[in-house]
Amino acid sequence: MHKLTTLDNGLKIILSPIEGTKSCTVLCLVGAGSRFETKDISGI
């Protein structure tokens, strides 16, 4: 089961433990790209 935490600065952290592993994966996802561009800045 995963756990979602939101820090005071708005940063969201999702923890998803997998038992039996000794590894860690870190992802940084940013809301950017053509989906978030207006016509004025499209393609910049």
HUKAFEN-V274447 format. One record per residue. N is the residue number from 1. RES is the residue in one letter. PHI is phi in whole degrees, 0 to 359 (* if undefined). Layout:
n = [N & N]
res = [RES & RES]
phi = [PHI & PHI]
This chain:
n = [1 & 2 & 3 & 4 & 5 & 6 & 7 & 8 & 9 & 10 & 11 & 12 & 13 & 14 & 15 & 16 & 17 & 18 & 19 & 20 & 21 & 22 & 23 & 24 & 25 & 26 & 27 & 28 & 29 & 30 & 31 & 32 & 33 & 34 & 35 & 36 & 37 & 38 & 39 & 40 & 41 & 42 & 43 & 44]
res = [M & H & K & L & T & T & L & D & N & G & L & K & I & I & L & S & P & I & E & G & T & K & S & C & T & V & L & C & L & V & G & A & G & S & R & F & E & T & K & D & I & S & G & I]
phi = [* & 264 & 231 & 257 & 232 & 246 & 284 & 302 & 274 & 95 & 293 & 261 & 238 & 245 & 254 & 225 & 290 & 235 & 294 & 91 & 249 & 238 & 234 & 219 & 239 & 240 & 240 & 240 & 253 & 239 & 283 & 214 & 117 & 301 & 297 & 255 & 269 & 274 & 297 & 292 & 246 & 302 & 89 & 284]
